């Protein structure tokens, strides 16, 4: 057994607008054994963090660890071995920004997850959906209007974000295969998207019967479906079909916001990606037809943040960045900080993120029984969210599972 006692930790986790009084954190075998003003614990070592603010390890609820370029069609065609090598670097960079858990929304497989768990790659704890499910001509179908090649190979390429399936029997098989492969939830492309060529935003992707079939498979397995969604009509239809997590949600209406709050669904806004794509999309490899779609959703997404917060909707921190844009992962903090209280911004990457992942008490909180994931920050992020940016330069200590990966 390995153990550590952290002394004088003033905690910021988004649950209040000021740091806690100093507490002691007892860590044993990668988990928090005890936490309180005073603990009786014989540890192998001690660490005094009285000069720093301590936070739970950060959580990003919407990443693509396999997206090595913003041109996702090109990414899908790259050798899986090359994608894995590039993904290892992307994940290590995420960890060095203080993100100790991330939820991959399309692409990462059980093998990549195991590479992290077994220590071959240093990266955040991965929560995966495997390949996102898309119909022909939907989001993640990158063939374009004049390309009718078979897309069967999408499902086996690590660099592919999704797989194509049409009709109830096919979507049932696809969902079952992803669950067999070890995923924690199912992702469905239930609206058009930015990065694919043939699906305008607002396209009601998949039939109602197909969506219900996917949800039935997931719920039967004991998990949930998350939907790629922008337009209000697509969001309402997804809720009708039993989809419980809304990714993006930029064009959601006030009435649907109220419904989401009432029904306890969750939303993961990803505004930093549109902000960057609007300014530098072509530079990062996004095709021109995709760049043209961005303004449809960028401003609307920022406007919805305050409304979602006021309605009491649980929002997870999400970024959805691709390729070279992933260095801006922490920029979502300051972007949201223009519209929301800082404690709410932080909570989206800690306590509320854990709700989105259905991992409350395991991650996103410094409580007994949770993974010993924490970061120490030079200053109070409640007063300055910039302290969570800068590629982790204000974080002298980053710990995942009781092991210091930095500091």
PATORKOL-440482 format. One record per atom (N, C-alpha, C): x, y, z; residue in one letter. Coordinates in steps of 0.001 Angstrom, whole numbers, padded with zeros to 6 digits, always signed. Atoms other than C-alpha are relative to their C-alpha. Example, Ala and Ser with C-alpha at 12.3 -4.5 7.8 and 13.67 -1.06 7.14 Angstrom:
BEGIN
+000890-001190+000000A/+012300-004500+007800A/+000900+001200+000000A/-000820-001190-000060S/+013670-001060+007140S/-000770+001090+000730S/
***
This chain:
BEGIN
+000842-001198+000000X/+000000+000000+000000X/+000875+001245+000000X/-000679-001292-000021X/+001128+003551-000707X/-000954+001024+000584X/+000864-000978-000671X/-000150+006496+001301X/+000673+001359+000041X/-000467-001381-000041X/+000156+010264+001484X/-000984+000825+000809X/+000851-000944-000733X/-001182+012931+003827X/+000267+001402-000523X/-000101-001384+000454X/-001842+016338+002292X/-000549+000898+001093X/+000389-000898-001084X/-001986+019091+004889X/-000382+001387-000534X/+000355-001416+000207X/-003642+022528+004877X/-000477+000289-001421X/+000560-000185+001345X/-005560+022151+001614X/-001248+000872+000085X/+001200-000849+000132X/-007963+025013+000904X/-000622-000327-001353X/+000579+000617+001191X/-010368+023526-001595X/-000952+000944-000728X/+000955-000654+000900X/-012142+025134-004539X/-000520-001071-000953X/+000584+001014+000892X/-014556+022782-006315X/-001258+000491-000708X/+001180-000555+000645X/-017307+025140-007523X/-001263-000095+000832X/+001191+000137-000838X/-019672+024330-004665X/-000324+001267+000775X/+000225-001272-000674X/-019259+027803-003135X/+000915+001051-000609X/-000727-001097+000649X/-017843+031211-003999X/+001273+000403+000722X/-001264-000262-000699X/-014806+031015-001695X/+000658-001332+000339X/-000673+001243-000390X/-012167+028443-000758X/-000445-000456+001384X/+000315+000534-001320X/-012823+026163+002202X/+001102+000387+000996X/-001056-000058-001005X/-010956+026415+005475X/+000945-001172-000241X/-000972+001074+000244X/-007808+024254+005501X/-000483-001349+000509X/+000337+001381-000379X/-008412+020490+005557X/+001197-000891-000274X/-001037+000997+000210X/-006247+017401+005629X/-000598-001111-000884X/+000474+001018+000935X/-006536+014784+002866X/+000889-001233+000116X/-000727+001260-000116X/-005508+011183+003523X/-000233-000821-001267X/+000060+000740+001266X/-004706+009234+000352X/+000657-001361+000187X/-000535+001354-000097X/-004205+005479+000193X/-000355-000792-001245X/+000189+000824+001200X/-003757+003271-002884X/-000853+000687-001064X/+000629-000725+001098X/-004935+005957-005291X/-001357+000581+000291X/+001319-000516-000371X/-008134+006815-003437X/+000121+000910+001229X/+000067-000823-001208X/-009067+009425-000852X/-000617-000845+001100X/+000462+000823-001110X/-009391+007514+002432X/-000800+000816+001011X/+000658-000854-000994X/-010395+010420+004659X/+000334+001442-000318X/-000245-001426+000173X/-010746+014195+004470X/-000739+000753+001095X/+000637-000752-001075X/-011446+016679+007242X/+000959+000983+000621X/-000834-000999-000667X/-010184+019440+009459X/+001139-000661+000760X/-001023+000747-000713X/-008279+016818+011427X/-000194-001475-000329X/+000079+001437+000281X/-007495+013241+010396X/+001137-000692+000725X/-001017+000821-000656X/-005597+010501+012198X/+000432-001052-001007X/-000410+000839+001126X/-003563+008803+009510X/+001516-000080-000031X/-001442+000207+000099X/-000077+007293+009430X/+000354-000216-001470X/-000277+000025+001440X/+001212+008033+005913X/+001481-000230-000278X/-001389+000162+000436X/+004348+007160+003988X/+000685+001354-000180X/-000559-001327+000218X/+004800+010843+003234X/-001048+001069+000248X/+000904-001134-000218X/+003317+014297+003864X/+000349+001122-000961X/-000169-001119+000914X/+002813+017334+001667X/-000838+001160+000521X/+000708-001182-000487X/+001889+020821+002893X/-000297+000919-001174X/+000421-000838+001133X/-000127+022845+000352X/-000638+001299+000478X/+000612-001193-000591X/-000913+025853+002556X/+000145+001236-000871X/-000211-001167+000847X/+000414+028285-000055X/-000769-000073-001318X/+000668+000221+001271X/-001796+026928-002845X/-001489-000253+000199X/+001404+000406+000007X/-005453+026356-003728X/-000070-001406-000605X/+000117+001386+000452X/-006409+022697-004157X/-001366-000210-000639X/+001234+000290+000729X/-009007+021554-006671X/-000054-001472-000362X/+000065+001330+000601X/-010336+018209-007823X/+000610+000041-001397X/-000458+000055+001374X/-008756+017068-011059X/-001117+000424-000933X/+001010-000541+000904X/-010550+018813-013925X/-000536-001088-000930X/+000663+000944+000897X/-012985+016983-016219X/-000452+000751-001244X/+000525-000508+001269X/-013617+017722-019894X/-000986-001048-000518X/+001071+000934+000360X/-016934+016131-020880X/-000151-000226-001491X/+000145+000186+001443X/-016443+016416-024639X/+001342+000240-000690X/-001268-000080+000733X/-013089+015648-026260X/-000016-001034-001118X/-000250+001009+001028X/-011863+013745-029294X/+001496-000276+000009X/-001424+000264-000171X/-008551+012204-028359X/+000655-000504-001278X/-000568+000529+001249X/-008145+010699-031847X/+000001+001036-001119X/+000119-001024+001051X/-008787+013950-033761X/+001320+000747-000135X/-001329-000592+000137X/-005244+014757-034833X/+000029+001143-001009X/+000170-001129+000909X/-006466+017205-037505X/-001471+000364-000037X/+001395-000419+000114X/-009628+019243-038000X/-000651-000546-001260X/+000546+000648+001189X/-010040+017557-041385X/-000273-001458+000363X/+000295+001305-000571X/-011828+014520-039982X/-000093-001094-001060X/-000043+000987+001072X/-012177+012802-043344X/+001415-000506-000216X/-001411+000376+000127X/-008401+012842-043708X/+000448-000795+001219X/-000381+000672-001241X/-008017+011802-040069X/-000421-001473-000016X/+000520+001366+000032X/-010170+008714-040635X/+000835-000913-000877X/-000760+000823+000946X/-007889+007536-043442X/+001439-000249+000442X/-001375+000190-000466X/-004635+007739-041459X/+000156-001368+000662X/-000214+001299-000655X/-003058+004506-040161X/-000322+000074+001487X/+000386+000006-001416X/-004402+003537-036750X/+001220+000091+000913X/-001215-000072-000816X/-000847+003135-035438X/+000476+001440+000140X/-000398-001404-000056X/-000060+006755-036315X/-000975+000803+000864X/+001001-000675-000832X/-003336+007949-034774X/+000266-000269+001475X/-000260+000338-001402X/-002493+006096-031546X/+001195+000781+000545X/-001188-000740-000453X/+000944+007713-031358X/-000311+001471+000210X/+000354-001410-000135X/-000459+011183-031956X/-000977+000214+001149X/+000958-000104-001096X/-003307+010556-029505X/+000705-000018+001348X/-000745+000060-001256X/-000794+009690-026799X/+000515+001380+000384X/-000501-001342-000291X/+000723+013152-027098X/-001144+000947+000353X/+001153-000853-000302X/-002692+014860-027191X/-000504-000246+001421X/+000503+000322-001338X/-003757+013025-024028X/+000961+000459+001084X/-000965-000477-000984X/-000541+013809-022189X/-000127+001509+000187X/+000165-001448-000097X/-001032+017484-022990X/-001252+000359+000810X/+001214-000233-000784X/-004578+017316-021584X/+000280-000166+001489X/-000330+000255-001407X/-003250+015829-018355X/+000843+001128+000578X/-000872-001076-000479X/-000614+018553-018078X/-000745+001330+000131X/+000857-001177-000231X/-003426+021142-018243X/-000882-000185+001229X/+000787+000246-001203X/-004980+019576-015145X/-001249-000827-000216X/+001172+000837+000284X/-007625+017437-016872X/+000369-001463+000283X/-000337+001356-000412X/-007417+014101-015067X/-001038-001018-000457X/+001023+000871+000588X/-010636+012672-016578X/-000574+000706-001216X/+000652-000562+001184X/-012030+013215-020074X/-000980-001028-000556X/+000987+000860+000660X/-015076+011826-021883X/+000155+000185-001499X/-000213-000051+001439X/-014337+010976-025503X/-001325-000233-000706X/+001315+000028+000648X/-017343+011633-027758X/+000053-000549-001422X/-000009+000645+001305X/-016320+009585-030744X/+001391-000272-000503X/-001270+000390+000572X/-013284+007640-031864X/+000801-000930+000890X/-000854+000797-000883X/-011328+006340-028871X/-000634-001357+000280X/+000514+001340-000247X/-011646+002601-028346X/+000546-000550+001312X/-000428+000625-001250X/-011065+000192-025478X/+001515-000154+000047X/-001443+000145+000019X/-007475-000342-026590X/+000714+001266+000445X/-000587-001271-000416X/-006636+003354-026196X/-000240+000220+001498X/+000332-000115-001418X/-008393+003337-022832X/+000926-000881+000846X/-000875+000904-000733X/-006365+000319-021712X/+001448+000475-000016X/-001368-000505+000069X/-003118+001921-022893X/+000254+001029+001099X/-000109-000964-001102X/-003775+004708-020382X/-000067-000724+001339X/+000175+000697-001270X/-004990+002397-017609X/+001234-000808+000388X/-001145+000860-000275X/-001950+000146-017935X/+001332+000745-000020X/-001193-000818-000111X/+000522+003035-018065X/+000867+000090-001245X/-000780-000134+001234X/+001709+002720-021665X/-000081+001423-000545X/+000177-001410+000334X/+000306+006196-022391X/-000308+000750+001286X/+000351-000852-001138X/+000226+008971-019789X/-001072+000972-000445X/+001108-000862+000392X/-003120+010688-020037X/-001097-000020+001034X/+001120-000010-000932X/-006405+011412-018313X/-000722-001340+000013X/+000927+001133-000040X/-008824+008719-017222X/-000990+000180-001148X/+000842-000106+001188X/-010825+007959-020386X/-001363-000643+000233X/+001361+000523+000056X/-014596+007538-020537X/-000397+000033-001472X/+000131+000084+001454X/-015539+006346-024023X/-001384-000459-000460X/+001203+000498+000680X/-018472+005811-026395X/+000373-000838-001215X/-000417+000682+001216X/-016390+004102-029081X/-000307+000862-001217X/+000368-000750+001197X/-017589+005115-032539X/-001402+000587+000161X/+001323-000613+000020X/-020463+007593-032705X/-000814-000613-001128X/+000875+000583+001014X/-023454+006287-034655X/-000550+001107-000893X/+000474-000989+000972X/-024351+008192-037832X/-000667-000716-001159X/+000626+000551+001205X/-026602+007580-040812X/+000834+000382-001231X/-000626-000401+001258X/-025434+007745-044424X/-000314+001474-000268X/+000188-001421+000243X/-024903+011401-045248X/-000170+000828+001246X/+000090-000734-001257X/-024957+012361-041584X/+001361+000442+000484X/-001254-000441-000598X/-022307+013771-039278X/+000894-001218+000189X/-001070+001007+000065X/-019110+011670-039498X/-000010-000808-001293X/-000128+000574+001348X/-019886+010599-043078X/+000703+001061-000843X/-000841-001032+000624X/-017070+012458-044855X/+000179-000200-001495X/-000219+000318+001409X/-017520+011124-048383X/-000352+001148-000945X/+000402-001071+000904X/-019226+014181-049892X/-000999-000492-001032X/+001121+000344+000878X/-021918+014256-052579X/+000345-000897-001183X/-000345+000772+001192X/-019974+012506-055369X/+000788-001263+000319X/-000791+001146-000434X/-018378+009709-053374X/-000944-001048+000572X/+000910+001057-000448X/-020357+006484-053031X/+000738-001282+000398X/-000741+001168-000475X/-017632+004202-051758X/-000639-000583+001252X/+000471+000632-001223X/-018486+001713-049018X/+000633+000693+001213X/-000520-000612-001233X/-018098+003108-045497X/+000186-001039+001100X/-000161+001040-001016X/-017743-000238-043733X/+001307+000154+000777X/-001320-000115-000639X/-014091+000578-042976X/+000038+001042+001117X/+000013-001006-001059X/-015033+003545-040762X/+000051-000631+001394X/+000134+000593-001333X/-015867+001240-037851X/+001311-000573+000527X/-001238+000650-000433X/-012391-000328-037797X/+001207+000935+000036X/-001112-000956+000006X/-010245+002813-038184X/+000013+000804+001299X/-000087-000772-001237X/-009027+004382-034937X/-000233+001480-000262X/+000138-001419+000311X/-008960+007782-036664X/-001381+000424-000430X/+001371-000337+000362X/-012632+007607-037587X/-000801+000331+001252X/+000778-000410-001157X/-014955+009440-035228X/-001282-000821+000136X/+001268+000701-000073X/-018015+007397-036141X/-000084-001170-000949X/+000306+001095+000905X/-019572+004501-037994X/-001382+000248-000588X/+001247-000250+000708X/-022429+004508-040507X/-000932-001200+000156X/+001002+001056-000122X/-025621+002544-039891X/-001357+000581-000382X/+001293-000453+000506X/-029064+002805-041527X/-001061-001063+000267X/+001081+000928-000276X/-032353+001240-040455X/+000104-000584+001394X/+000044+000485-001379X/-033427-000250-037145X/+000934-001178+000242X/-000913+001112-000281X/-031579-003589-037462X/+001468+000415+000024X/-001406-000425+000040X/-028309-001844-038392X/+000384+000826+001217X/-000361-000816-001160X/-028442+000711-035589X/+000023-000852+001266X/-000036+000906-001149X/-029263-002038-033098X/+001318-000766+000037X/-001264+000743+000051X/-026282-004072-034258X/+001178+000913+000357X/-001112-000916-000262X/-023976-001037-034194X/+000091+000340+001488X/-000001-000318-001429X/-025026-000073-030660X/+000483-001189+000826X/-000412+001195-000738X/-024598-003652-029459X/+001489-000275-000168X/-001428+000225+000217X/-021157-003920-031032X/+000846+000983+000805X/-000756-000966-000801X/-019990-000720-029348X/-000027-000389+001480X/+000096+000422-001395X/-021272-001947-025977X/+000839-001248+000253X/-000846+001184-000105X/-019590-005318-026560X/+001471+000389+000068X/-001383-000462+000038X/-016387-003385-027211X/+000459+000709+001252X/-000423-000542-001296X/-016396-001951-023697X/-000285+001460+000244X/+000267-001435-000188X/-017872+001537-024030X/-000862+000236+001232X/+000792-000356-001178X/-019514+003381-021123X/-001350+000631-000342X/+001254-000606+000438X/-022282+005064-023146X/-000015-000016-001523X/+000136-000040+001454X/-023571+005468-026718X/-000156+001448-000451X/+000122-001334+000601X/-023191+008590-028858X/-000699-000138-001341X/+000710+000019+001273X/-025596+009295-031713X/+000020+001391-000616X/+000018-001258+000739X/-025332+012010-034352X/-001442+000269-000429X/+001438-000191+000214X/-028949+013191-034173X/-000334+001343-000643X/+000165-001281+000682X/-028444+016484-036056X/+001143+000107-001008X/-001111-000267+000902X/-026292+017810-038871X/+001174+000587+000766X/-001190-000472-000695X/-022798+019044-038105X/+000830+000964-000809X/-000875-000996+000598X/-020027+021496-038884X/+001055-000659-000892X/-001213+000514+000631X/-017140+019248-039922X/-000249-001027-001091X/+000304+000978+001047X/-018947+016943-042380X/-000727+000699-001145X/+000377-000782+001177X/-019962+017905-045938X/-001468-000011-000408X/+001316+000201+000621X/-023520+016685-046564X/-001180+000218+000929X/+001071-000037-001006X/-025543+017421-043430X/-000121+001401+000611X/+000177-001339-000579X/-026768+020971-042704X/-000468-000082+001446X/+000500-000094-001369X/-027347+021972-039090X/-001521+000104-000049X/+001456+000050+000014X/-030994+021219-038341X/-000551-001185-000762X/+000404+001222+000699X/-031079+018038-040433X/-000408-001024+001065X/+000475+000967-000990X/-033210+015563-038448X/+000538-001387-000356X/-000748+001200+000350X/-030750+012714-038645X/-000573-001207+000748X/+000635+001224-000463X/-032057+009161-038143X/-001516+000206+000147X/+001444-000030-000227X/-035755+008318-037932X/-000277-000131+001497X/+000396+000167-001400X/-037642+008334-034646X/+000165-001458+000422X/-000124+001421-000338X/-037756+004527-034735X/+001451-000408+000203X/-001420+000308-000151X/-033993+004358-035213X/+000537+000539+001323X/-000478-000591-001254X/-033321+006735-032311X/-000522-000769+001203X/+000579+000755-001119X/-035696+004857-030019X/+000661-001366+000141X/-000660+001307-000053X/-034036+001568-030949X/+001373+000107+000650X/-001323-000210-000599X/-030595+002953-030023X/-000133+000207+001505X/+000216-000267-001426X/-031914+004260-026695X/-000388-001276+000733X/+000433+001252-000640X/-033597+000922-025926X/+001194-000919+000255X/-001180+000843-000175X/-030317-000947-026476X/+000861+000524+001143X/-000856-000584-001040X/-028350+001466-024276X/-000609-000173+001385X/+000644+000111-001316X/-030878+001489-021447X/-000066-001452+000453X/+000002+001404-000363X/-031144-002277-021566X/+001331-000455+000549X/-001343+000312-000480X/-027405-002369-020966X/+000314+000726+001307X/-000206-000749-001236X/-027746+000037-018041X/+000739+001304-000180X/-000684-001263+000234X/-026344+003133-019675X/-000901+000951-000772X/+000780-001086+000583X/-027472+006184-021665X/+000508+000347-001385X/-000380-000501+001320X/-027362+007876-025055X/+000226+001499+000081X/-000301-001420+000126X/-025721+011229-025677X/-000165+000386-001465X/+000294-000398+001365X/-026795+013178-028760X/+000730+001249-000440X/-000535-001186+000687X/-024913+015528-031061X/-001203+000778-000524X/+001239-000732+000260X/-027577+018238-031289X/+000244+001505+000002X/-000034-001460+000062X/-027870+021882-032330X/-001407+000598-000009X/+001294-000647+000261X/-031381+022739-033603X/-001036-000410+001031X/+001003+000256-001033X/-034314+023013-031241X/-000897-001178-000363X/+000874+001111+000396X/-036497+020631-033262X/+000708-001339+000188X/-000767+001237-000186X/-033734+018011-033208X/+000138-000342+001476X/-000134+000236-001445X/-033270+018457-029448X/-001308-000530+000573X/+001301+000455-000515X/-036999+018082-028737X/-000275-001436-000428X/+000219+001354+000499X/-037188+014978-030892X/+000889-000997+000748X/-000910+000874-000738X/-034157+013504-029142X/-000509-000269+001418X/+000562+000184-001341X/-035709+014087-025728X/-001206-000929-000037X/+001169+000877+000162X/-038922+012448-026945X/+000426-001461-000116X/-000475+001365+000249X/-036864+009388-027919X/+000795-000570+001174X/-000685+000499-001187X/-035144+009125-024527X/+001468+000337+000108X/-001394-000451-000101X/-031774+010757-025218X/+000118+000950+001181X/-000068-000689-001295X/-030583+012165-021893X/+001116+001021+000111X/-001105-000963-000052X/-027449+014166-022679X/+000091+000715-001341X/-000020-000832+001201X/-027339+017037-025181X/+001391+000596-000152X/-001297-000601+000315X/-023981+017854-026733X/-000224+001232-000870X/+000062-001287+000707X/-023639+021465-027960X/-001278+000765+000383X/+001272-000631-000361X/-027319+022587-027856X/-000095+001468-000337X/-000112-001441+000263X/-026540+025964-029413X/-001315+000683-000347X/+001222-000634+000502X/-029977+026592-030951X/-001235-000409+000797X/+001099+000419-000862X/-032115+025351-028071X/-000895+001185+000354X/+000954-001075-000311X/-035273+027400-027354X/-000213+000115+001503X/+000294-000202-001416X/-036389+028829-024017X/-000924-001090+000530X/+000934+001041-000438X/-039256+026323-023823X/+000716-001333+000185X/-000703+001276-000111X/-036916+023410-024434X/+000991+000037+001149X/-000850-000140-001185X/-034463+024743-021834X/-000791-000333+001257X/+000855+000285-001155X/-037323+024654-019341X/-000306-001498+000090X/+000276+001443+000010X/-038146+021094-020392X/+001222-000786+000460X/-001232+000683-000388X/-034524+019987-020032X/+000186+000077+001515X/-000125-000163-001446X/-034422+021422-016503X/-001021-000855+000743X/+001096+000744-000633X/-037750+019804-015627X/+000248-001506-000023X/-000190+001439+000168X/-036774+016361-016933X/+001352-000500+000494X/-001287+000404-000555X/-033264+016387-015491X/+001021-000462-001023X/-001024+000286+001006X/-031401+016013-018778X/+001200+000925+000242X/-001209-000814-000165X/-027879+017472-019018X/+000452+000518-001357X/-000477-000641+001220X/-026200+019739-021571X/+001507+000219+000121X/-001443-000259+000041X/-022536+019980-022581X/+000281+001010-001110X/-000376-001006+001003X/-021904+023298-024376X/+001488-000117-000335X/-001403+000099+000452X/-018672+023437-026388X/+000357+001251-000800X/-000080-001259+000738X/-018331+027099-027301X/+001401+000362-000473X/-001351-000397+000380X/-014553+027380-027473X/+000340-000478-001412X/-000334+000516+001336X/-014435+025247-030617X/-000530+000907-001104X/+000548-000884+001035X/-016719+027616-032579X/+000738+001328-000012X/-000756-001245-000094X/-014836+030646-031323X/+001313-000120-000777X/-001263+000210+000706X/-011589+029182-032630X/-000200-000256-001488X/+000230+000325+001406X/-013014+027780-035847X/-000393+001225-000815X/+000408-001207+000714X/-014575+031107-036744X/+001209+000847-000368X/-001175-000829+000223X/-011190+032773-036478X/+001101-000713-000787X/-001197+000667+000522X/-008749+030068-037555X/-000295-001387-000574X/+000370+001327+000462X/-010686+027089-038936X/+000799-000491-001195X/-000724+000401+001208X/-009020+027060-042359X/+001458-000315+000324X/-001392+000217-000413X/-005603+027291-040708X/+000200-001390+000602X/-000096+001301-000650X/-006347+024114-038759X/-000473-001146-000880X/+000338+001059+000930X/-007492+022185-041825X/-001477-000235-000213X/+001430+000180+000193X/-011260+022650-041687X/-000375+000378-001430X/+000364-000313+001382X/-012729+022471-045224X/-000878+001252-000090X/+000759-001252+000149X/-014327+025693-046606X/-001495-000155+000256X/+001437+000168-000201X/-017862+024251-046597X/-000352-000127+001482X/+000229+000091-001439X/-017488+023567-042883X/+000175+001360+000674X/-000211-001342-000552X/-016099+027029-042087X/-001255+000852-000193X/+001195-000804+000308X/-019216+028507-043723X/-001153-000283+000944X/+001106+000354-000886X/-021484+026722-041216X/+000135+000584+001410X/-000297-000292-001400X/-019872+028082-038062X/-000869+001098+000584X/+000736-001129-000555X/-021652+031403-037655X/-001447-000346+000345X/+001365+000418-000314X/-025001+029583-037615X/-000155-000374+001465X/+000113+000517-001363X/-024199+028261-034171X/+000848+000753+001034X/-000960-000581-000950X/-021391+030364-032624X/-000646+000984+000971X/+000581-001019-000873X/-023213+033421-031290X/-001155-000551+000821X/+001156+000555-000710X/-026328+031470-030383X/+000433-000815+001214X/-000466+000820-001105X/-024345+029080-028202X/+000410+000821+001205X/-000407-000867-001101X/-022858+031873-026128X/-001207+000632+000691X/+001208-000603-000566X/-026272+033473-025646X/-000760-000972+000893X/+000772+000986-000762X/-027705+030222-024281X/+000604-000304+001366X/-000643+000356-001255X/-025194+029866-021438X/-000743+000569+001208X/+000688-000634-001124X/-026925+032363-019153X/-001393-000587+000207X/+001355+000546-000115X/-030370+030946-019919X/+000021-001404+000589X/-000116+001341-000558X/-029291+027377-019197X/+000337+000062+001490X/-000386-000156-001398X/-027662+028488-015945X/-001181+000487+000847X/+001140-000554-000744X/-030687+030527-014841X/-001096-001029+000207X/+001038+001032-000099X/-032983+027563-015496X/+000411-001149+000911X/-000466+001068-000880X/-030862+025335-013283X/+000393-001269-000715X/-000420+001176+000763X/-029757+022981-016073X/+001436-000372+000381X/-001363+000480-000255X/-026724+020852-015221X/+000795+000074-001295X/-000858-000153+001170X/-023978+021826-017653X/+001389-000553+000296X/-001366+000475-000102X/-020741+019939-018144X/+000941+000887-000792X/-001042-000710+000734X/-017496+021540-019270X/+000367-000835-001219X/-000351+000721+001211X/-016841+020582-022885X/+000733+000907-000970X/-000795-000810+000926X/-014484+021707-025636X/-000153-000431-001458X/+000220+000496+001357X/-014824+019474-028748X/+001051+000514-000985X/-001042-000542+000865X/-011517+020752-030134X/+000655-001100-000823X/-000551+000948+000951X/-009816+019092-033078X/+001428+000384-000369X/-001343-000239+000500X/-006203+018712-034142X/+000781+001019+000806X/-000835-001007-000641X/-003961+021681-033399X/-000745+000952+000910X/+000785-000877-000872X/-006825+023523-031715X/-000036-000493+001443X/+000168+000580-001332X/-006621+021210-028704X/+000837+000703+001065X/-000784-000768-000969X/-004009+023435-027080X/-000838+001070+000685X/+000881-001026-000578X/-006891+025860-026391X/-001073-000603+000905X/+000994+000713-000814X/-008748+023320-024200X/-000448+000796+001223X/+000346-000731-001220X/-008629+025538-021112X/-000686+001332-000283X/+000625-001271+000349X/-010001+028541-023019X/-001494+000041+000245X/+001438+000026-000312X/-013567+027396-022346X/-000283+000609+001373X/+000193-000605-001321X/-013067+028527-018730X/-000222+001504-000116X/+000107-001455+000072X/-012481+032176-019569X/-001141+000435-000915X/+001123-000323+000876X/-015036+032139-022402X/-001316-000057+000770X/+001218+000086-000809X/-017783+030927-020069X/-000027+001056+001102X/-000072-000979-001078X/-016539+033313-017404X/-000519+001376-000379X/+000588-001276+000435X/-017786+036238-019513X/-001502+000023+000223X/+001459+000096-000062X/-021350+034990-019050X/-000521-000591+001309X/+000452+000736-001175X/-021472+032943-015836X/+000863+000319+001215X/-000822-000145-001201X/-020313+033217-012208X/+001157-001002-000021X/-001176+000863+000078X/-016856+031740-011728X/-000215-001331+000709X/+000214+001272-000679X/-018046+029129-009241X/-000785-000964-000887X/+000761+000852+000915X/-020548+027829-011845X/+000886-000522-001128X/-000926+000423+001058X/-017810+027724-014500X/+000876-001145+000505X/-000857+001045-000574X/-015564+025681-012206X/-000811-001260+000278X/+000836+001169-000324X/-018412+023407-011068X/-000284-000840-001243X/+000247+000733+001244X/-019039+022482-014720X/+001132-000964-000328X/-001156+000860+000266X/-015550+020922-014798X/+000341-000894+001190X/-000259+000829-001182X/-015799+019224-011389X/-001278-000751+000386X/+001177+000692-000545X/-019026+018345-009539X/-001058-000284-001062X/+001028+000201+001031X/-021426+018861-012467X/+000502-000896-001120X/-000566+000905+001014X/-019067+017137-014895X/-000135-001447+000442X/+000154+001365-000515X/-019135+014080-012651X/-001440-000490-000153X/+001399+000378+000236X/-022954+014117-012888X/-000218-000390-001452X/+000135+000303+001427X/-022740+014207-016684X/+000562-001389-000294X/-000660+001281+000230X/-020364+011217-016621X/-000615-001143+000808X/+000599+000980-000913X/-022512+009435-013999X/+001071-000664+000855X/-001107+000459-000838X/-019414+009175-011827X/+000096+000845+001266X/+000003-000794-001228X/-020468+011251-008820X/+000624-000795+001141X/-000679+000659-001101X/-018329+010477-005800X/+001248-000751-000418X/-001200+000670+000503X/-015638+008934-008036X/+001022+000996-000520X/-000862-001037+000563X/-014212+011976-009845X/-000673+001350+000211X/+000580-001341-000066X/-014702+015737-009762X/-000267+000517+001393X/+000229-000417-001388X/-014801+015919-005965X/+001095-000586+000882X/-000964+000488-000984X/-012393+015564-003066X/-000785-000487+001206X/+000802+000639-001038X/-014393+013179-000890X/+000530-001401+000238X/-000434+001360-000308X/-013723+009864+000821X/-000563-000976-001023X/+000390+000997+000981X/-013808+007030-001697X/+000265+000401-001438X/-000254-000468+001372X/-013071+009192-004753X/+001436-000302-000414X/-001372+000080+000499X/-010040+008771-006983X/+000778+001218+000504X/-000837-001096-000504X/-007195+010878-005602X/+000561+000786-001177X/-000357-000885+001109X/-007184+013247-008573X/-000100+001430+000511X/+000059-001386-000470X/-006263+016813-007665X/+001063+000833-000679X/-000981-000957+000494X/-004472+019906-008834X/+000186+001081+001055X/-000289-001128-000876X/-002804+022657-006831X/+000297+001213-000869X/-000045-001193+000849X/-003092+026188-008221X/+000625+001157+000764X/-000659-001174-000594X/-000990+029281-007558X/-000939+001194-000053X/+000981-001071-000026X/-003805+031636-006636X/-001409-000565+000019X/+001399+000392-000153X/-007585+031570-006384X/-000730+000086-001337X/+000708-000031+001286X/-009371+030562-009621X/-001375+000650+000081X/+001293-000672-000144X/-012632+031927-008217X/+000110+001491-000282X/-000234-001417+000280X/-011101+035375-008607X/+000659+000222-001364X/-000717-000158+001264X/-009127+034701-011799X/+000038-001346-000731X/+000059+001258+000748X/-010071+031905-014217X/+001209-000199-000906X/-001214+000139+000804X/-006902+032629-016207X/+001011-000949+000650X/-000915+000900-000688X/-005092+030585-013549X/-000180-001455-000437X/+000248+001359+000492X/-006647+027470-015134X/+000421-000165-001461X/-000460+000041+001389X/-005191+028320-018557X/+001529-000025-000024X/-001459-000088+000109X/-001633+028598-019874X/+000696-001346+000006X/-000603+001338+000079X/-001003+024860-020422X/+000491-000490+001361X/-000318+000494-001333X/-000932+024229-016670X/+001133+000708+000705X/-001176-000640-000610X/+001803+026723-015880X/-000265+000543+001393X/+000331-000452-001362X/-000071+027890-012748X/-000338-001170+000911X/+000310+001217-000761X/-000410+024280-011518X/+001297-000734+000327X/-001255+000670-000329X/+002773+023180-009743X/-000169-001476+000368X/+000256+001408-000326X/+001114+019900-008714X/-001244-000475-000736X/+001131+000689+000619X/-001133+017620-010789X/+000107-001462+000403X/+000004+001353-000507X/-002079+014284-009258X/-001162-000784-000593X/+001041+000891+000505X/-004009+011426-010854X/+000133-001347+000706X/-000018+001272-000702X/-004942+008370-008818X/+001076-000093+001074X/-000985-000017-001090X/-002649+009424-005982X/+001446+000109-000444X/-001369-000103+000529X/+000385+009700-008278X/+000199+001412-000565X/-000319-001326+000516X/+001978+013081-008973X/+000552-000137-001413X/-000473+000025+001395X/+002218+013350-012759X/+000723+001287-000356X/-000775-001226+000122X/+003575+016864-012356X/+000240+000514+001408X/-000296-000584-001303X/+005342+018342-009349X/+000613-001006+000944X/
***
